[in-house]
Amino acid sequence: MPCLVAALLTIAAACTFASDGSFHLHGVVRDSARGTPISDAQIVIIGLQRIARSASDGHFHVPNLAPGRYRLGIRRLGYYDRVLTIALSRDTTIDVFLVPLSIELHHVTVEGARPLAIGTEHDVQLDWQYLDRHRGQTFGDLLTDVPGVSLLQTGATIAKPVIRGLHSERVVISSGGIQHRAQEWGLDHGPALDPFLPTSVAVIRGAASLEESYAAIGGVIRIEPPPLRYHQAFEGQLSLLGATNNGMGAAAVRAQGSDLAFPNTAYLLYASGTIAGDSRTPQYVLSNTGARTGSGMVAIGYDAASWRTELSYSLFASELGILAASHLGNPDDLQRAIEAGRPLIIRPWTYRIGNPRQQILHQTLYLHSTYTTDAGTLELHYGWQRNDRSEYDAHAARYTDSTLLQQALQRPALELSLASYQLELRYRFSNSGATNVLGLHFLRQSNVRSGQVFLLPDYLLYEGGILGTRTFTIGDWLASFGIRGDLQWMQARPYNKAAGRYDPDTTMLFAGIAANGGIERTIGGSSRLRINLGTYWRPPSPVELFANDLHHGTAQYEIGDRKLRTERSVSLDASFTTRLDRIQLEATVYAQYFPRLTQLLPDSMPTVTYRGVFPTMRYVQQRAAIFGSELSASLPMGNILRFDMQAAFVRGVRLPSGDFLAFMPADRMRLALHLHPDDLLGIHAPYFELAATAVRRQTAVSPSVFDYAPPPAGYLTVDLTAGGQWLLAGTPIQATLRIQNLLDTPYRDYLSRYRYFALNPGRNLMLTATVPFGMFNHFLETQQ
């Protein structure tokens, strides 16, 4: 390891640019509304094309500047651009405050003739205010309004993001520089993440996604947990949420401060809990779909100027009910349930969770350390994660004795324990007006299985990789390029179900190159064109290779294929952003080609087991292409009213036949009227939004692809949101009322795993409130 780090530093030092300047500019970029540091902000010395990027603690550094006056351009997605003029006659440190886009700028003037480059990647940044308004029962609820993002749902309690028709291991979720690893292969395995914890979320596609993984075929969802606040007084926040559809109640509390026992230190404490009962459709109860979750986090840090180290531990525990009607006893029941159009099992509403059910415990330990010099910044990220998953059966027909039966049902039919050890090294530096990143990646992962279900084998794998990215300017163009090479070794112990024994250990080796390049140009000062071309790859997962048993969470029997090969994609996307008078428009088109795309597809013959009868699903590979477009528009209508529109469509086809791929998201459009009047009845910054989401019936299906039921009809849902801030005993309270599915429309979403058996949930009133305490309370008051 020391040799690798030394080699990395040597390469970087050889590239480092030295000028005739003698002064250094240091600074910290902060959120003007909260004072929290902003990472990944782009700082440009206008005219010199010198570029710097703020670190995770908001700090940036521009070395070797001659004396004189400079214009700095600062930009970060989710914030207004800012241009500053400074006079440099010595080493200087400045604070830069960026205003969130969600804040109406009635009295703030923002300079800048052109948008400032942050890189050519296509990304969407969700700030803390957006997240506070959209927090729900699952992490996926935070992404529902992002163009091109859908949700693959298993009831109301399990949702995983689908980006441009791709999901699971093709969509990488990262937090604190470490990839979230929690049995991503399962269609019913939503991210084991607390929706109350993130302070910002970004959906990224492009060269920047290479830093996270070589397998980011669909993109990256980057989560930023609450940052540690050094040299700040004690503060905290209490968040409360209640929902009517399933009787959900949730609470989260965060407290943080600094210099408690030692100088230059900071700490953070966090805890949350959720309880929910059965979900309700407009016509009946979805029995056994309740949920309970608990989450906690402890973080400490030490800041010694050029060196900073932070350590955190977190856990997320959940118990999730699986729709009782999805586990049936014989083939006739399966057919009858599909034909009936409603669940065969409907019980009175309750908070009780019975079998079938899941229990998940996800633990993480993160170590993040940075060392900054005039030459650049060296970052070390280490993550330990353990994901324990237990799935409980609803049937155990091999037991005739009732006592033995009840004892068997209390034992997990499947237990999986996944342990991951990941190390990431990054060296960031600037030279010749460009920003560069060099990195190393190491991973050790093991999975241990127990129970009566042999869906996933025991396995051990190791990964190693090296990467580099560079962002620079060529005339009026901004260009980004990244490349990485990775190697994966895996040894698995598969179970031969037909023979009733374990097969000899199977060893596999996979290797590949991932690369991405992009260009960007600003046209006429108000338009921007971005084009990205990339290739990613993904080795087949152990479940895709060796599955041969019942998957309780999705109520289907899954069969893998040991002959599957590496999946690869070649992608091209182009986006154009412009302002036409008062209308802000963004249009994106994209296409991906897959020499081999792995999918889980239905088989025409259901599988009968002693647990019941279940739809059969097989992992297959085929040549395919996925293409689509996304469009968003925003039109101010006067000073207090705004009209927003978002639309997305995606198509997948098998090659060369041209048949449509199964389970692609249906076309959808969202229209919204957003009203933000002046202070009203003592409420500060009130807002109201009426939104309608229209989803077409999925007609892009092929008769040659078997499905147990045809795609459901299209639907239209209406949502109403209102919120604002008011003072209660001197404390500013932010409250939001959301009514989802206002008209209580009965519908089935094509991507719902329960659409064969039941409707989607109906009307839901959600009330959220955020209450600050400590010094943060006074800080908010001074911002008004």
C-alpha positions in Angstrom: 0.0 0.0 0.0 2.7 2.6 0.8 4.3 1.9 -2.6 0.9 2.5 -4.3 0.3 5.8 -2.5 3.9 6.9 -3.2 3.4 6.1 -6.9 0.2 8.0 -7.0 1.8 11.1 -5.4 4.8 10.9 -7.8 2.5 10.8 -10.8 0.5 13.8 -9.5 3.6 15.8 -8.6 5.0 15.3 -12.1 1.8 16.9 -13.5 1.6 19.7 -11.0 1.7 23.1 -12.6 3.9 25.8 -11.1 3.5 29.4 -12.1 5.3 32.7 -11.3 2.6 33.7 -8.7 3.5 33.8 -5.0 0.1 34.0 -3.2 -2.5 31.5 -2.3 -6.3 31.8 -2.1 -8.1 29.7 0.4 -11.8 29.7 1.1 -14.9 27.9 2.4 -18.1 27.6 0.4 -21.3 27.5 2.6 -25.1 27.3 2.2 -26.4 30.8 3.0 -29.6 29.4 4.6 -28.0 26.9 7.0 -24.3 27.8 7.1 -23.3 24.2 6.3 -20.3 23.5 4.0 -21.0 22.8 0.3 -18.9 20.1 -1.3 -18.1 19.9 -5.1 -18.6 23.6 -5.8 -16.7 24.7 -8.8 -14.5 27.8 -8.3 -13.2 29.4 -11.5 -10.7 32.3 -11.9 -12.4 34.0 -14.8 -10.0 34.9 -17.6 -7.3 32.5 -16.4 -9.5 29.4 -16.5 -8.0 28.2 -13.3 -10.4 25.7 -11.7 -10.7 24.5 -8.1 -13.4 22.3 -6.4 -14.5 22.5 -2.8 -13.8 19.5 -0.6 -16.4 17.7 1.5 -15.8 20.3 4.3 -16.4 23.2 1.8 -12.7 24.2 1.7 -11.0 25.1 -1.6 -7.5 26.2 -2.5 -6.1 28.1 -5.5 -2.3 28.3 -5.4 0.3 30.4 -7.2 -1.6 33.6 -8.0 0.1 36.8 -8.9 -0.8 40.0 -7.0 -3.9 41.8 -8.5 -7.6 41.8 -8.8 -9.5 38.6 -9.8 -13.1 37.7 -10.6 -14.1 34.4 -9.1 -17.1 32.5 -10.4 -18.6 29.9 -8.0 -21.3 27.4 -9.1 -23.0 24.4 -7.6 -26.1 22.6 -8.8 -29.0 23.5 -6.5 -27.7 27.0 -5.9 -27.6 30.4 -7.6 -24.3 31.2 -9.4 -22.2 33.9 -7.7 -19.3 36.1 -9.0 -17.0 37.9 -6.6 -14.2 40.4 -7.2 -11.2 40.2 -4.8 -7.9 42.1 -4.5 -5.0 39.8 -3.8 -1.9 41.2 -2.2 -1.1 38.4 0.2 -2.3 34.9 1.1 -6.0 35.3 1.5 -8.8 33.3 3.0 -12.5 34.1 2.2 -16.0 32.8 3.0 -18.4 32.3 0.1 -22.1 31.9 0.7 -24.3 30.4 -2.0 -28.1 30.9 -2.0 -30.2 27.7 -2.6 -32.4 27.8 -5.8 -35.4 27.1 -3.6 -35.2 30.5 -2.0 -36.8 33.4 -3.8 -34.2 36.1 -4.4 -36.3 39.3 -3.8 -33.3 41.4 -2.6 -30.3 39.5 -3.8 -28.4 40.3 -7.0 -26.3 37.5 -8.5 -23.7 38.5 -11.0 -22.5 36.3 -13.9 -22.6 36.4 -17.7 -22.5 32.6 -18.2 -23.2 29.5 -16.2 -19.9 28.3 -14.7 -18.7 24.8 -15.5 -18.9 22.1 -12.9 -18.1 19.2 -15.3 -19.9 17.7 -18.3 -21.8 15.0 -16.3 -25.6 15.2 -16.4 -26.7 15.5 -12.8 -29.7 16.6 -10.7 -29.0 18.0 -7.3 -31.7 17.8 -4.5 -31.0 20.3 -1.7 -32.1 20.0 1.9 -35.3 22.0 1.4 -36.5 19.8 -1.4 -35.7 16.7 0.7 -37.5 18.1 3.8 -40.6 18.5 1.6 -40.4 15.0 0.1 -39.4 12.8 2.9 -41.7 9.8 3.2 -41.6 6.2 4.3 -38.8 5.0 2.0 -35.6 6.5 0.6 -37.1 6.1 -2.9 -39.8 8.6 -2.0 -37.1 11.4 -2.2 -36.6 10.8 -5.9 -40.2 10.6 -7.2 -40.1 14.0 -9.0 -36.7 13.6 -10.7 -37.1 13.3 -14.5 -36.2 9.8 -15.7 -36.4 8.2 -12.3 -39.2 5.7 -11.5 -39.7 3.4 -8.5 -39.8 -0.4 -8.6 -42.2 -1.0 -5.7 -43.0 -4.0 -3.5 -45.9 -2.4 -1.7 -45.7 0.9 0.1 -42.7 0.0 2.3 -40.2 -1.2 -0.3 -39.1 1.0 -3.2 -35.9 1.0 -5.3 -34.9 3.6 -7.8 -35.1 2.9 -11.5 -33.0 5.3 -13.7 -33.8 5.2 -17.4 -35.2 1.7 -17.1 -32.2 0.3 -15.1 -32.1 -0.6 -11.4 -30.5 -2.8 -8.8 -26.8 -3.2 -9.2 -26.7 -0.9 -12.2 -27.7 2.0 -10.1 -24.9 2.7 -7.6 -25.8 4.4 -4.3 -22.8 6.0 -2.5 -22.5 7.8 0.8 -19.4 9.5 2.1 -17.3 8.2 -0.8 -18.2 4.5 -0.1 -20.7 2.5 -2.2 -23.8 1.3 -0.3 -23.7 -2.5 -0.3 -26.9 -4.3 0.9 -28.0 -7.2 -1.3 -28.9 -4.9 -4.2 -29.8 -7.8 -6.5 -33.3 -8.4 -5.0 -36.2 -6.7 -6.7 -37.8 -6.3 -3.2 -34.5 -5.1 -1.6 -34.9 -1.4 -1.2 -31.9 0.6 -0.1 -31.3 0.1 3.7 -31.2 3.9 4.1 -33.0 6.3 6.4 -34.9 8.9 4.4 -34.5 11.5 7.2 -30.7 11.4 7.3 -29.5 12.9 3.9 -29.0 16.6 3.7 -28.5 16.5 -0.1 -28.9 13.9 -2.8 -27.5 14.0 -6.4 -28.4 11.8 -9.4 -25.3 11.7 -11.6 -24.5 10.4 -15.0 -21.1 11.0 -16.7 -17.4 11.0 -16.0 -18.0 11.8 -12.3 -19.8 8.5 -11.8 -16.6 6.6 -12.6 -15.3 7.6 -9.2 -18.1 5.6 -7.5 -18.1 2.4 -9.6 -17.2 0.8 -12.9 -20.8 -0.7 -12.9 -22.8 2.6 -12.8 -24.6 1.7 -16.0 -27.7 3.4 -14.9 -26.0 6.2 -12.9 -25.1 7.1 -9.4 -27.2 8.4 -6.5 -24.8 10.2 -4.3 -26.0 10.9 -0.7 -24.5 13.5 1.6 -25.1 12.8 5.3 -25.2 15.8 7.7 -21.8 17.4 7.7 -19.9 17.9 10.9 -19.8 21.6 11.9 -16.4 22.7 13.3 -16.1 25.7 15.6 -19.9 26.1 15.8 -22.2 26.2 18.8 -24.5 23.4 19.7 -27.5 23.0 17.4 -30.1 20.4 16.5 -33.2 19.5 14.7 -36.4 17.5 15.4 -38.3 16.1 12.4 -41.8 14.6 12.7 -43.9 12.9 10.1 -47.4 11.4 10.2 -49.4 9.7 7.4 -53.1 8.6 7.2 -53.1 5.8 4.7 -51.1 3.3 6.8 -51.2 5.2 10.1 -47.5 5.9 9.9 -45.7 7.9 12.5 -42.0 8.8 12.4 -39.6 11.0 14.3 -36.0 11.9 13.8 -33.7 14.0 16.0 -30.2 15.3 15.2 -27.8 17.1 17.6 -24.4 18.3 16.8 -21.7 20.7 18.0 -18.0 21.2 18.4 -15.1 21.5 20.8 -17.0 19.6 23.5 -13.9 18.1 25.2 -11.1 19.0 22.9 -10.4 21.9 20.5 -10.8 21.5 16.8 -13.3 18.6 17.2 -16.9 18.1 16.1 -19.6 15.6 16.9 -23.0 14.5 15.6 -25.7 12.3 17.2 -28.7 11.1 15.3 -31.7 8.7 15.9 -35.0 8.0 14.2 -37.9 5.6 14.4 -40.9 4.7 12.2 -44.0 2.6 12.6 -46.6 1.9 9.9 -49.6 -0.4 9.6 -51.2 -2.0 6.6 -51.5 0.2 3.5 -55.0 0.8 2.0 -56.1 1.0 -1.6 -59.3 2.9 -2.5 -61.2 -0.5 -2.2 -59.5 -2.7 0.4 -56.7 -3.2 2.9 -53.3 -4.6 1.7 -53.0 -7.1 4.6 -49.6 -7.6 6.2 -47.8 -4.6 4.6 -46.8 -2.8 7.8 -43.3 -1.7 8.6 -41.1 -0.8 11.6 -37.7 0.9 11.2 -35.1 2.3 13.6 -31.9 4.2 12.7 -29.0 5.7 14.6 -25.7 7.4 13.8 -22.7 8.7 15.8 -19.9 10.8 14.2 -16.8 12.5 15.5 -14.2 14.5 13.7 -10.9 16.3 14.2 -9.8 19.3 12.1 -6.1 20.2 12.1 -6.1 22.8 9.3 -4.5 20.9 6.4 -5.5 17.5 7.9 -9.0 16.4 8.8 -10.3 13.0 9.9 -13.8 11.9 10.6 -15.2 8.6 11.9 -18.9 7.6 12.0 -20.9 4.5 12.9 -24.5 4.0 11.8 -27.2 1.3 11.8 -30.5 0.9 10.1 -32.9 -1.8 11.2 -36.3 -2.7 9.7 -39.1 -5.2 9.7 -41.3 -5.3 6.6 -44.4 -7.2 6.0 -45.0 -8.9 2.6 -48.5 -8.8 1.2 -50.2 -11.9 2.5 -52.1 -12.5 -0.7 -48.8 -12.8 -2.7 -48.0 -16.2 -1.1 -50.5 -18.7 -2.4 -51.0 -22.5 -1.9 -51.6 -24.0 -5.4 -51.7 -23.1 -9.1 -55.5 -22.6 -9.1 -55.2 -20.0 -6.4 -52.6 -18.1 -8.4 -54.8 -18.0 -11.5 -57.8 -17.2 -9.4 -56.0 -14.3 -7.7 -54.9 -12.8 -11.0 -58.4 -13.2 -12.6 -60.2 -11.8 -9.4 -58.3 -8.5 -9.7 -58.2 -8.2 -5.9 -56.3 -10.0 -3.1 -57.6 -13.4 -2.0 -56.6 -12.5 1.6 -58.1 -9.3 3.0 -58.0 -8.8 6.8 -59.0 -5.9 9.1 -56.4 -3.1 9.2 -53.7 -3.5 11.8 -50.1 -2.6 12.8 -49.3 -6.3 13.3 -46.7 -7.8 11.0 -46.9 -11.6 10.4 -45.4 -14.0 7.9 -44.3 -13.5 5.2 -41.9 -10.8 6.3 -38.4 -9.5 6.1 -36.0 -8.3 8.8 -32.9 -6.3 7.9 -30.1 -4.9 9.9 -27.5 -2.8 8.1 -24.4 -1.5 9.9 -21.7 0.8 8.6 -18.4 2.1 9.9 -16.9 5.0 7.9 -13.4 6.5 8.2 -12.8 9.6 6.1 -9.5 11.4 6.1 -8.1 14.3 4.0 -4.7 15.9 3.8 -4.3 19.1 1.8 -1.1 20.7 0.6 -0.4 23.4 -2.1 0.0 20.5 -4.6 -3.4 19.0 -4.0 -5.6 16.9 -1.6 -5.2 13.3 -0.7 -8.4 11.5 0.5 -8.8 8.2 2.2 -12.2 6.6 2.5 -12.6 3.3 4.4 -15.9 1.6 4.9 -17.0 -1.5 6.7 -20.6 -2.6 6.1 -22.6 -5.6 7.3 -26.0 -6.4 6.0 -28.0 -9.1 7.8 -31.2 -10.2 6.0 -33.8 -12.7 7.2 -36.8 -13.8 5.2 -39.7 -15.6 6.9 -42.0 -18.1 5.1 -45.8 -18.0 5.1 -46.2 -21.8 4.5 -44.4 -24.9 5.7 -46.4 -27.7 4.4 -43.8 -30.3 5.3 -45.0 -30.0 9.0 -48.3 -31.6 9.9 -48.0 -31.0 13.6 -49.3 -27.5 14.4 -46.7 -27.0 17.2 -43.8 -27.8 14.9 -45.4 -25.7 12.2 -45.5 -22.6 14.4 -42.0 -23.2 15.5 -40.8 -23.5 11.9 -42.6 -20.3 10.9 -40.7 -18.4 13.6 -37.4 -19.4 12.1 -36.1 -17.7 9.0 -36.4 -19.7 5.8 -33.5 -17.7 4.5 -30.7 -15.8 6.3 -28.0 -13.9 4.5 -25.1 -12.1 6.1 -23.1 -9.8 3.7 -19.8 -8.3 5.0 -18.0 -5.7 2.9 -14.6 -4.0 3.5 -13.9 -1.2 1.0 -11.0 1.2 0.7 -10.9 4.2 -1.6 -7.9 6.5 -2.2 -8.2 9.7 -4.1 -5.7 12.4 -5.0 -7.2 15.7 -6.3 -5.1 18.4 -7.8 -5.2 21.2 -10.4 -2.7 22.0 -13.1 -2.7 24.1 -16.3 -6.3 25.2 -15.7 -7.6 21.6 -15.2 -8.8 19.6 -12.3 -7.6 16.0 -12.0 -8.5 13.0 -9.9 -6.4 9.8 -9.5 -7.7 6.9 -7.4 -7.4 3.4 -6.2 -10.2 1.0 -5.2 -10.1 -2.2 -3.1 -13.0 -4.4 -1.9 -13.3 -7.6 0.0 -16.9 -9.0 0.3 -18.2 -12.3 1.7 -21.7 -13.7 1.9 -22.9 -16.4 4.3 -26.2 -18.2 3.8 -28.3 -20.3 6.2 -31.8 -21.6 6.3 -33.9 -23.9 4.1 -33.8 -21.6 1.0 -30.8 -21.8 -1.4 -31.4 -18.6 -3.4 -27.9 -17.2 -3.0 -24.7 -19.2 -2.3 -21.9 -18.6 0.1 -19.2 -16.6 -1.7 -16.0 -14.6 -1.3 -14.9 -12.0 -3.7 -12.0 -9.5 -4.0 -11.9 -6.4 -6.2 -9.2 -4.0 -7.2 -9.1 -1.0 -9.5 -7.4 2.2 -10.6 -9.0 5.3 -12.1 -8.3 8.8 -13.3 -10.4 11.8 -14.4 -9.6 15.2 -15.9 -11.7 18.3 -16.4 -10.3 21.1 -18.6 -11.2 23.8 -21.1 -10.5 23.9 -24.8 -11.4 27.4 -26.1 -15.1 27.8 -25.4 -15.6 24.1 -24.6 -15.4 22.4 -21.3 -14.3 18.8 -21.5 -14.2 15.9 -19.0 -12.7 12.5 -19.4 -12.4 9.5 -17.1 -11.1 5.9 -17.3 -10.8 3.1 -14.8 -9.8 -0.5 -14.9 -11.0 -3.1 -12.4 -10.5 -6.8 -11.6 -12.9 -9.1 -9.7 -12.1 -12.6 -8.3 -15.0 -14.6 -6.9 -15.2 -18.1 -5.3 -18.8 -19.5 -4.7 -20.1 -22.6 -3.1 -23.3 -23.4 -5.1 -26.0 -25.8 -3.9 -27.2 -28.5 -6.3 -30.9 -28.7 -5.4 -31.7 -31.6 -7.7 -28.9 -33.8 -6.2 -29.5 -32.4 -2.7 -25.8 -31.6 -2.1 -23.2 -28.8 -2.5 -21.2 -28.7 -5.8 -17.5 -28.1 -5.7 -16.4 -24.5 -5.2 -16.6 -22.5 -8.4 -14.0 -19.8 -9.0 -14.6 -17.0 -11.5 -12.5 -14.0 -12.7 -13.9 -10.9 -14.3 -12.0 -7.8 -15.6 -13.0 -4.7 -17.6 -12.4 -1.1 -18.5 -14.9 1.6 -17.9 -14.6 5.1 -19.5 -16.5 8.2 -20.1 -15.9 11.4 -22.0 -17.9 14.6 -22.3 -18.0 18.1 -23.7 -20.0 21.2 -22.7 -20.4 24.6 -24.3 -22.3 27.7 -23.3 -24.2 29.3 -26.2 -25.2 32.9 -26.1 -24.9 33.2 -22.4 -28.3 31.6 -21.7 -28.0 28.1 -23.3 -25.8 25.1 -22.5 -25.1 22.0 -24.5 -23.7 18.8 -22.9 -22.8 15.6 -24.7 -21.4 12.5 -22.9 -20.2 9.1 -24.3 -19.4 6.3 -22.0 -18.9 2.6 -21.5 -19.5 0.6 -18.3 -19.4 -3.1 -17.4 -20.8 -5.3 -14.7 -19.9 -8.9 -13.8 -22.9 -11.3 -13.3 -23.9 -11.3 -9.6 -23.9 -14.5 -7.6 -27.7 -14.7 -7.6 -27.9 -14.3 -11.4 -25.5 -17.2 -11.7 -26.6 -19.6 -9.0 -30.2 -18.8 -7.9 -32.6 -21.8 -7.8 -35.2 -21.3 -5.1 -38.1 -19.2 -3.8 -37.5 -15.5 -3.3 -40.0 -14.7 -0.5 -40.0 -11.0 -0.8 -41.2 -11.0 -4.4 -43.2 -14.2 -4.1 -41.5 -15.8 -7.1 -39.2 -18.7 -7.8 -36.0 -17.5 -9.4 -33.6 -19.6 -11.5 -30.1 -18.4 -12.4 -27.7 -19.4 -15.2 -24.1 -20.3 -14.6 -23.2 -19.5 -18.2 -23.9 -15.8 -17.9 -21.1 -13.5 -19.0 -20.1 -9.9 -18.3 -22.7 -7.3 -19.0 -21.5 -4.2 -20.9 -23.1 -1.0 -22.1 -22.1 1.8 -24.5 -24.1 5.0 -23.8 -24.6 8.3 -25.4 -26.6 11.2 -24.0 -27.0 14.8 -24.9 -28.8 17.6 -22.9 -29.6 21.1 -23.9 -30.6 23.8 -21.4 -31.8 27.2 -22.5 -33.9 30.2 -21.4 -36.5 31.5 -23.9 -37.6 34.8 -22.6 -38.9 33.6 -19.2 -39.2 29.9 -19.9 -36.4 27.7 -18.6 -36.2 24.5 -20.7 -34.0 21.3 -20.5 -34.2 18.5 -23.0 -32.2 15.3 -22.8 -32.0 12.4 -25.2 -30.0 9.2 -24.6 -29.3 5.7 -26.0 -27.5 2.7 -24.6 -26.4 -0.4 -26.4 -25.9 -3.7 -24.6 -24.0 -6.6 -26.3 -25.3 -8.6 -23.3 -28.1 -7.4 -21.0 -29.1 -9.5 -18.1 -32.8 -9.6 -17.2 -35.1 -11.6 -14.9 -38.0 -12.7 -17.1 -41.2 -14.7 -16.4 -41.4 -18.3 -17.4 -44.8 -19.6 -18.6 -44.8 -22.5 -16.1 -45.3 -21.6 -12.4 -43.2 -23.6 -9.8 -44.9 -25.7 -7.2 -43.1 -26.1 -3.9 -44.1 -27.4 -0.4 -44.4 -23.7 0.5 -47.0 -23.1 -2.3 -47.1 -22.2 -6.0 -45.2 -19.2 -7.3 -44.5 -17.5 -10.6 -41.2 -18.7 -12.2 -38.6 -16.2 -13.2 -35.3 -16.9 -15.1 -32.2 -14.8 -15.5 -31.4 -14.5 -19.2 -28.9 -12.5 -21.3 -29.7 -10.9 -24.7 -28.4 -8.2 -27.0 -30.5 -5.1 -26.4 -30.8 -1.3 -26.7 -32.4 1.2 -24.4 -33.2 4.8 -25.5 -35.4 7.6 -24.4 -35.8 11.3 -23.6 -36.6 13.6 -20.8 -38.0 17.1 -20.9 -38.5 19.7 -18.2 -39.8 23.3 -18.4 -40.5 26.1 -15.9 -42.6 29.2 -16.7 -43.0 32.0 -14.2 -46.5 33.5 -14.4 -46.2 36.8 -12.6 -44.2 37.2 -9.4 -45.8 34.5 -7.3 -47.0 31.8 -9.7 -44.9 29.2 -11.6 -45.9 26.4 -14.0 -43.6 23.4 -14.2 -43.7 20.4 -16.6 -41.7 17.2 -16.6 -42.0 14.3 -19.0 -40.0 11.1 -19.7 -40.2 8.1 -21.9 -38.0 5.1 -22.3 -38.0 2.2 -24.7 -36.0 -1.0 -24.6 -35.7 -3.5 -27.5 -34.1 -6.8 -28.0 -31.7 -7.1 -30.9 -31.9 -8.0 -33.7 -35.6 -9.0 -33.4 -36.8 -5.5 -32.3 -39.1 -7.0 -29.7 -39.7 -4.8 -26.7 -37.9 -5.5 -23.4 -40.1 -6.3 -20.5 -40.6 -4.2 -17.4 -39.5 -0.8 -18.8 -41.2 2.2 -17.1 -44.3 3.5 -18.8 -44.4 7.0 -20.3 -45.2 9.7 -17.8 -45.7 13.4 -17.5 -46.0 15.7 -14.5 -47.7 19.1 -14.6 -47.6 21.4 -11.6 -48.7 24.9 -10.5 -46.5 26.4 -7.8 -47.8 29.4 -5.9 -45.4 31.2 -3.5 -47.0 34.4 -2.2 -45.6 36.9 0.3 -45.9 36.2 4.0 -49.5 35.2 4.7 -51.3 35.2 8.1 -48.0 35.1 10.0 -46.6 32.3 7.8 -43.2 33.0 6.3 -42.4 31.9 2.8 -45.7 30.0 2.2 -46.1 27.9 -0.9 -48.8 25.8 -2.5 -48.4 23.3 -5.3 -51.1 21.4 -7.3 -49.6 18.6 -9.4 -51.0 16.0 -11.8 -49.1 12.9 -12.9 -50.2 11.1 -16.0 -48.9 7.6 -16.7 -49.7 5.8 -20.0 -50.5 2.2 -20.3 -47.3 0.4 -21.1 -48.0 -0.6 -24.8 -44.3 -1.3 -25.6 -44.6 -5.0 -24.8 -44.0 -8.0 -27.0 -46.3 -11.1 -27.3 -43.1 -13.2 -27.4 -42.3 -12.2 -23.8 -44.6 -14.1 -21.4 -46.2 -12.3 -18.5 -48.7 -13.5 -16.0 -51.0 -10.6 -16.7 -51.2 -7.8 -19.3 -49.9 -4.3 -18.4 -52.4 -2.4 -16.4 -54.3 0.6 -17.7 -52.8 4.1 -17.6 -53.8 6.4 -14.7 -53.8 10.0 -13.5 -53.1 11.0 -10.0 -53.4 14.5 -8.4 -51.2 15.7 -5.5 -51.6 18.8 -3.4 -48.8 20.3 -1.3 -48.8 23.3 1.1 -46.1 24.5 3.4 -44.4 27.4 5.1 -42.6 28.5 8.2 -44.0 30.3 11.3 -42.7 31.2 14.7 -43.9 29.3 17.8 -42.5 30.7 21.0 -39.6 32.2 19.1 -38.8 28.9 17.3 -39.2 28.8 13.5 -41.1 25.7 12.5 -41.1 24.4 8.9 -44.3 22.4 8.1 -45.5 20.7 5.0 -48.8 19.1 4.2 -48.9 16.7 1.3 -52.0 14.9 0.0 -50.9 12.1 -2.4 -53.5 10.7 -4.8 -55.9 13.5 -3.8 -58.8 12.0 -5.7 -58.2 8.5 -4.3 -57.8 7.1 -7.8 -57.6 3.3 -8.0 -54.7 2.2 -10.2 -51.9 -0.3 -10.7 -48.4 0.7 -11.7 -46.7 -1.4 -14.2 -43.5 -1.6 -12.1 -45.3 -2.6 -8.9 -44.4 -6.2 -7.9 -47.9 -6.6 -6.5 -49.8 -5.6 -9.6 -50.8 -9.2 -10.3 -52.7 -9.3 -7.0 -53.6 -5.8 -5.9 -54.0 -2.1 -6.5 -51.5 0.6 -5.5 -52.2 2.5 -2.2 -54.9 5.2 -2.3 -55.1 8.7 -0.8 -52.5 9.6 1.7 -52.3 12.7 3.9 -48.7 13.4 5.1 -47.8 16.1 7.6 -44.2 16.8 8.2 -42.7 19.4 10.7 -39.1 20.4 11.3 -38.2 22.1 14.5 -34.7 23.5 15.1 -33.2 23.9 18.6 -30.0 25.3 20.0 -28.1 28.0 18.3 -29.4 26.9 14.9 -32.7 28.5 15.9 -31.1 32.0 16.2 -29.2 31.5 13.0 -32.5 30.9 11.1 -34.0 34.0 12.6 -31.1 36.2 11.4 -31.6 34.9 7.9 -35.2 36.1 7.6 
